[in-house]
């Protein structure tokens, strides 16, 4: 259905990146989502969002925007990539080994000033694990945070 002139102008305005609040809200929702299926609704083929109060046709309906019109990484295929992260067991093992190595470096070098950086990295892992989505990533980050804590010289 063709858009009216005012609605088209609004869409062009928003698609041009002039709607950071809507982009930020959609980006946060995508980051917190754990999947895109809804058993009651069937197969999801796309999505659209609207700003509260942004109305067309004399205020009778919302002005909708597809995720891809807001930003390339907010298109449904790009959002779905967040749910199936291609990280294998070998990748996690390498990351864990590097984290363990990094945790021990300041202590082995006799440099106490590096301890704050190590503690900050541990805090970052803990915080990331609390807020991570999807669940697989959250579980892996929690395991990494626990392994990091055990590997820290101060934990011994």
N, C-alpha and C positions, 0 to 999 in steps of 0.2 A: 504494500500500500504506500503510495507516495506521501512523503511528509509535507506538512504545511511549511510555509516560509519561515515562521518563527521557530518551529520545532527543528527545522533543518539548521537554522543558525545556531540554536542551542547545541545541537549534536556536533556541529563543526567546531564550535567553541570548546566543548568538552574533549572531543577527540584530539584536539590540538594540544592537549596537556594542561589546559587551564582549569582542571578540576582535581587538584591534588588530594582533596579530602576524600572524594569518592575513590580515587585510585588507592589511597592509603588504606581505606576501609576494606576494599576488595582484596588488597594484597595481604592484609592481616588475616582476613577470613580464609584465604587460600593457604596461608602458612599454618593455620590452626586446624584446617580440615584433615580428616583421617580417611576420607574416601569421597566418592561422588555418586554412590548408588542410593536410591530410595526405593525400597521394596514396594511401596504403595504407588509409585509413579512410573515404574518401568525404566527404560533405558534413557539416560541423559544424553542429549545430543548437543547441548549448548546451554548458555545461561545469559541472563540479562539483569542489570541492576538499575535502580533509579534513586535519585536523591529525594529525601523527604521534602515535600513542598514544591518540588520542581514539576509543574503540571503543564499539560498541553490541552488544546481544544477547550479553551476557556475554563481550565481548572477541572475538567471532567476525568482526565486520566494522567497517569505518570508518564514522564519522558524516560524511556528505557534505553540502556546502552549495553551492547554486548561487551564481554570482558576484553575481547580483542580490539575493540574501538578505544578502550582506555589505555592499553599497553600491550605490546606483543606477548610479554610473558604472562599476561592475564587471560589469554585465550584458553579455552577448555583443554586443548591438547597439551599446552605448556603447563597448566595447573595439574593435569593428570600425571605429568612426569614427576611431580613431587611425591606421588603416592608409591611409585615403583622405582626406588633408587637403586641403580645397578652397582651396588657395593657388595663384593663377595667376602667370604671368610678370610681370604688372603689379604685383602685390603684392610680389614679390621685388625688382623694380626700385625701387619706392618705398622699401622697407626699406634697400636698398643705398645709395640716395641720401641717406637720413636718417643712416645710419651714417657715410658719408663726411663729411657736413656736421658731425656731432657731433665727429668726430675732429679736424677742423681748427679748431674754435671756440677752444679754449684758446690755441693758437699765434697765431692771428690777433688775439686779444684781448690778447696779451702776458702771459698769466697762466700762469706755470710751475706754480702749485699745482694746476691742472686736469689736468696730465699724468698724475698717478697715477690719477685717475679714468678717463682714456682708456685707460691701460694695463690697468686692472682690467677694463674693458669688453672689450678685446681678449682678455684671458685667459679671460673668461667665454665668449666666442664659441668660442674654441679648445676649451675643456673641454666645452661643450655639443655641439660637432661630434663629439667623440670618443665621446660616450655616447648620441647621438641615435638614435632608431629612429622610423620605418622608414628604410630606406636613402635614399629620396628626400630626406627632411629632413636626414639626415646629410650628404649631398652638398651640399645647398644651404647648410647652416651652415658647412661647410668652405670653400666658395666665398666666403661672406660674411666669414669670418675672414681669408681671404687678401686680399680686397678691403680690409678694414678695416686690415690691416697695411700695405698699400701706400699707403693714404690718410693714415696717421698722419704728422704732421710729422717725427717722429724717424726715420721710415723713408726719408726723402728725403736 
